[in-house]
């Protein structure tokens, strides 16, 4: 458990990130999604740099320990927010940081619709924040996922 007094919350657009911070955020994502989950996939999908993208994270000693990305998607039904790349470093798991980041992201979203593709075993976690399945389970890079929607 990481002492809350050493934890700092940050948020930034891509253009507000310095090179060292961007590197640290991407390293956390790769360490968990590619290495730990043994899932080679193109994490760098071009969406990090979009003007409306917000990066939210907690850090300790300039090292990110939890992160999520908030995007906007234009759909036939209008604009929706997309939450993704929700990740917590192994040493920070169990501290509720992913939930805290979701709470902040959903405060930004307000009453607007939000979507995410949850790893199937995390459906109940996202349901606590008002998300419900919005389609059938699917495989993404060999991992079962469920599309979920709020609002």
N, C-alpha and C positions, 0 to 999 in steps of 0.2 A: 504494500500500500504506500502510495506516494503522499507525503504531507501536503495538504491543501495550501499551506503558506508558501510553498516553493513553486506552485503551479501558476502559470500565466495563460490567460485566454487571449487569442489573437484572431483577427480576421483581416483579409486583404483581397484585393483583386489581383490578377496575375501581374499586372504592370506595377503594382505596389510591392511585390515580393523581390527581395534582393536575392542574388544568386545562391548564397549560402543557405538561406531559408528554403528556397525552392528545392535545392538539392536535398535538404533534410526531409522535406515533406514527401518528395518522390521516393527517397530511400525507404521511408517508413512504409509506403504503399507497396513497393517492390518486396521488401523484406517479408511482409505478411502475405500479400496476395500471390506473389510469384514463387518465393522461396518456401515459406512455411506451408502454404497450401499446395505446393508442388503443381502450380498451374501457369505454365508459360502462356501469356496473353499480352496483347498490345495495350498496356496501361496508358501509354501516351497516345491518346485518341484525338488530340486536337481541341478538345473541349475546355481544357484548363485555361486556354488563352482567350476564350470568348469574352467580349466586353461585359456581359451580365454575370459572369461566373464569380462566385465568392468562395474563398477558401477559409475554412474555420478550423482552428486547432487549439489544443492545449500543449504547452511546452514546459519543460523543466530544464534549467541550465541551457537554454537555446536548443534543446533537443525535443522535437515533437513526440508526444506520447499518445495523442488521439487526434483524429482528423476526419473531416467530411468536406464534400464539395457540393455546392448548391448552384444548380444551373437553371436556365429558363429554356423551355421548349415551346415552339409555336406548333399548335395542332389545329386540325379543322374546327375543333370546338373552342379555340382560343389558347391563350398562353397558360402553361402549367409550369410549376416548379418541379425540378427533378433533383432528388437527393441521391448522392452516390459516393462511392469510395469511402464508405464509413469504415474506419479502421482504428484499432487500439493496439498499441505495442504490448507484447506479452507481460512486461513488468508492470503495466498500468491496468491490466484487466481486473475487473471486479470492483473498481473504484467509481463506476457509474459515469465515466467520462463520455462514452458514446451517447448515453441518454441526455446528458447535459448539452452536448453539441446539437442533438436533435431538437431539444427544447428551444435553443437559441435560433436554429434554422427555421423552426415552425413559427417563432415569433416574427421573423422576417416575412415569412409566407403569409401570415395572417389568415384570412378566410379564403384565400385563393387555393385552387386545387394543387395537390402535390402528389408526385408519383415516385416510386423507387422499385428496383428489382432486388428483392431480398433473397439472400441465400435461404433455402427452404427451412433449415433448422432454426432460423431467426424470426419466423412469422409471428410468434407470440410476443417477442420483444417489440417489434414494430406495431403490433396491434395495441400495445399500451399507449401508443402515441396517436391513435386514431386511424391507423392504416388498416385496410381490409384487402384481401385478395381481389384482384380485378381481372384475372385470367388464369389459364391453366399453368401448371408447373412446366418448366422447360429447362433444358440443359444449356448452360453457358460455360464454355471452356471446361466441360466435364463435371461441373458442379450444379446440382439442382437449385433452381431459382424459382421464385414466385413473383409475378408482377403485383404490386400493391398500390392502392390509391387512398388518399385522404381528401375529403371535401368534394 
